[in-house]
């Protein structure tokens, strides 16, 4: 069987020039990392991150950073995002209210 996800996510494009926006969006779960090759990425602390195993999730320029219903963040390739996600201007009111409550009560992923 096939299923469609019901959760509404927030997303922000990492364009290489909006680091402050990305860091604010991720609520302390991201850091900027310059590479010796001259490139750069945003490294995210995701639900699957494991410091002991040195696993990490990095967003490259052109990727989207998504935030889920619990404040968790993860990167998605820009082309995949364009194929699988669409902008939702008319979010159901109960989702908007839940999001507002999360932000005012400080719920979501704790800052590291």
C-alpha positions as MATLAB code, in Angstrom:
seq = 'XXXXXXXXXXXXXXXXXXXXXXXXXXXXXXXXXXXXXXXXXXXXXXXXXXXXXXXXXXXXXXXXXXXXXXXXXXXXXXXXXXXXXXXXXXXXXXXXXXXXXXXXXXXXXXXX';
ca = [
       0.000    0.000    0.000;
       1.032    3.590   -0.520;
       0.606    6.406    1.981;
       0.720   10.179    1.795;
       2.187   12.004    4.797;
      -0.238   14.252    6.623;
       2.295   16.351    8.494;
       2.886   19.936    7.493;
       6.563   20.933    7.510;
       8.316   24.273    7.361;
      11.164   24.675    4.870;
      13.920   27.147    4.141;
      16.282   27.142    1.162;
      20.020   27.291    2.019;
      21.372   29.663   -0.628;
      24.805   30.269    0.903;
      23.929   33.840    1.886;
      21.214   33.303    4.502;
      23.217   31.693    7.307;
      21.605   33.765   10.073;
      18.130   32.801    8.822;
      19.127   29.119    8.725;
      20.629   29.197   12.222;
      17.520   30.919   13.626;
      15.244   28.476   11.780;
      17.107   25.479   13.266;
      16.901   26.714   16.884;
      20.494   25.843   17.760;
      20.570   22.525   15.909;
      22.855   23.753   13.102;
      26.340   25.093   12.581;
      28.238   26.497    9.615;
      31.241   24.580    8.346;
      33.765   25.867    5.807;
      35.581   23.184    3.831;
      39.206   23.171    2.791;
      38.028   22.835   -0.822;
      36.506   26.313   -0.574;
      32.922   25.127   -0.285;
      30.669   25.400    2.713;
      27.799   23.519    4.283;
      25.420   23.717    7.177;
      25.758   20.724    9.498;
      22.512   19.766   11.209;
      21.870   17.906   14.423;
      19.052   15.606   13.302;
      17.134   12.890   15.120;
      19.481   10.395   13.427;
      22.718   12.211   14.318;
      25.122   10.245   16.491;
      28.220   11.980   17.822;
      29.807    8.702   18.935;
      29.573    7.258   15.422;
      30.448   10.632   13.880;
      27.370   10.597   11.680;
      26.258   14.000   10.462;
      23.785   15.498    8.102;
      24.999   18.405    6.028;
      23.037   20.728    3.763;
      24.791   22.024    0.673;
      23.897   25.252   -1.083;
      20.655   24.621   -2.960;
      19.312   22.159   -0.366;
      16.264   22.828    1.760;
      16.244   22.570    5.534;
      12.947   21.119    6.739;
      11.457   21.428   10.212;
       8.949   18.849   11.386;
       6.043   18.993   13.792;
       8.310   18.468   16.827;
      10.903   21.036   15.789;
      13.261   18.420   14.357;
      15.301   19.491   11.312;
      16.801   17.642    8.357;
      18.263   18.517    4.949;
      16.641   17.612    1.637;
      18.243   17.917   -1.783;
      16.698   20.860   -3.672;
      15.656   18.745   -6.676;
      14.001   16.125   -4.466;
      12.223   18.838   -2.479;
      10.864   20.386   -5.684;
       9.538   16.982   -6.755;
       8.011   15.864   -3.456;
       6.863   19.031   -1.682;
       4.654   21.974   -2.545;
       3.947   25.282   -0.866;
       0.856   25.282    1.336;
      -0.632   28.734    1.860;
      -3.826   27.467    3.478;
      -2.649   25.292    6.364;
      -5.514   23.857    8.436;
      -6.135   26.057   11.498;
      -5.427   23.255   13.995;
      -1.908   22.854   12.553;
      -1.235   26.592   12.720;
      -2.445   26.700   16.348;
      -0.277   23.710   17.313;
       2.770   25.351   15.704;
       2.107   28.602   17.591;
       1.754   26.746   20.871;
       5.044   24.894   20.311;
       6.896   28.155   19.701;
       5.431   29.912   22.738;
       5.951   26.986   25.151;
       9.498   26.304   23.959;
       8.731   22.757   22.820;
      10.740   21.139   20.066;
      14.365   20.140   19.907;
      16.518   21.580   22.657;
      19.468   23.746   21.738;
      22.783   21.904   21.945;
];
